């Protein structure tokens, strides 16, 4: 515990970076082709991750002494070529302001903040890691790829975190992702405000949280997540901590397993592992750091030279300096996937390449005034900066190194996933890449099946404010909430949505209707009174059979035309009436079946004329009964009105008036076939539009007028003395006829589609049957079953009784 507290700020990764610089410089000096007869050296400065120490170190480099004197350079001899650092973006911004004044080259291996891409404000800053502009875009693409639309954002409260998270938020909002919360890691707080942030993460419905911060600021957050037992959350990491080994301890596995994010592209450095294992505490360069590392790595203590008491904590052994580094497996000698180490190694190679280009310059071919070259033993900082910006070479892995006009390298990232190994250790597994230098189709590549999620499931976790709306629904936003929070509302009647998460519904064409799921439009069923359906079949059969009844009665009348009952009831008018009744039954067939245009044009007119003939015959018979009675009175001169031509004239006049009405109707506003989609939107009702409703009701009203006159006259004449007085039969038949058609009016107005047609067919059949039954059935009964009542003797006897 003593050692852990004493050295809690010593990071093996940082010590590996220092050794990588040593290794790179050693390689350069061994290669006679790079800088022949020139030895490259370096000075290392430990800032302890504090801004004031970083700034003090830069000023010391510029001054050339162990103390800093601003605006003075006190050293002489070999100049310092450049500064590699700082690790932290916020520190690099301050250093870049100072170094930019002197045009002194600064190459950072880890600072990614987008503000440093401004080459006007920071003219001497370059870096070997991509800018956060690209990182934020890559993180946004990662969120969008997994279809996470409800995410939380957490970032440090400095330029690095705020600029990065703003760029990320701009990209994800543009892609339709909503932010559940946006919290800041307060670097001024010892606990980084972790309890509040973790409470927000735990209570939020967002399953995905993007943490945009350096690893040092992430540690308190993860510790608090473990403390509050936060599980089931997917953390998305930026390059600041996605692949850091600081967070790879087992106590963090519950919170960090399944974390996915972008990491600086990894690389390998041949020979580095052997070099790392050659250090020992006796070496002079970086001795204090090496001894600290040794004590932590081997859990031992060196006896102080000044206090050599030999007394040691019984739990800690003494360091000998001869311990075997190859036996260790830790972050220091792990070179399987080098990231910051590889970028710092690249930064040293960039400086060496620039110095080489400067050294190879020939006077008269130089880039400076009068085509002169810089003296490598006494050059100005701006001269080396020129060569660094022009550097272009390939590393051992084939990656090309160069800088754009803003001092940024090509943007290439690894997509890494934190997974638990079978042994229980946490490891970083590369599952894809984000390479903006690749062809358009290969910029973003990821192997989803190789990802291990926090839940342990293979399926991608879902993080949405509202579940997706299936086809047939549309997204209705909730007032006062982000666009990703919505209700799924069924499409209105007659509209569909054929894709998931539709914002609107599409109205189906007039001849189509949605399926039950409202996901597609189907052709509307066509409805009409068909012969094939039971109702149509029943009515058609009834009409056909019914039409035969008047014909049978007519045959009976012809057979017994010489009998008194047939003669007494006006034989010729009865025959005409029976024929018209047969046609009345048959005309109902024009209303059944597929409504053709010619059927629509003629059927109502045919119905009106045939029924006018029928009712006119009844009216004529009624009037003839009255005239016949009047003619039998003594001294009456009304006998001429009993002539057959009077009845024919009545029939002709009544029929002519209806004919004129129908011809006028068909000429001015004729009926036509229409496809009705208003009555029942789900159907196309094929129906005959009557054209002029006024003409239709006038035609029907005219029939009613004739029937009413017949009824009134027959009612008044019902008690006239006669052996076979038809008036009472006409009275009942006209009463039934009028009752049927008066009932038809409200029934037809309340029915729809084919049932309106069926109502009219039923009215035609019922009214026709009313006439047949009331007027002819009693006579047929006497003819067939009471022949004695149909004799001349019976008639004469009845006549005498009446007198």
Secondary structure, DSSP 8 states (H G I E B T S, - for coil): -HHHHHTTT--HHHHHHHHHHHHHHHHHHH-TTTSTT----------TT-HHHHHHHHHHHHHTSSS--TT-----SS----EE--SSHHHHHHHHHHHHHTT--EEESS---GGGG-TTT-TTEEESS--HHHHHHHHHHHHHHTT--EEEEEEESSHHHHHHHHHHHHHHHHTT-EEEEEEEE-TTSTTTTHHHHHHHHHHSS-SEEEEES-HHHHHHHHHHHHHTT--S-EEEE-TTTTT-STT-SGGGHHHHTT-EEEEE--B--TTHHHHHTT--TT-STTHHHHHHHHHHHHTEE---SS-------TTSEE--S---GGG--STTT--SSBSHHHHHHHHHHHHHHHHHHHHT--TTS-SSGGG----TTS--HHHHHHHHHT-EEE-TTS-EEE--TTS----EEEEEEEEE-TTS-EEEEEEEEEETTS-GGGSEEE-GGG---TTS-SS-----SS----TTEEEEE-TTS-TT-EEEEE--TTEE--STTBSS-EE--TTEEE-TTSSSEEE-EEE---SSSHHHHHHHHHHHHHHHHHHHHHHHHHHTTTSHHHHHT-HHHHHHHHHHHHHHHHHGGGGSSS--HHHHHHHHHHHHHHHHHHHHHHHHHHHHHHHHHHHTSTT---GGGGSHHHHHHHHHHHHHHHHHHHHHHHHHS--EEEEE-SSSTTEEEEEEE-S-HHHHHHHHHHHHHHHHHHHHHHHHTTTS--TT--HHHHHHHHHHHHHHHHHHHHHHHH--THHHHHHHHHHHHHHHHHHIIIIIIHHHHHHHH-GGGGSHHHHHHHHHHH-
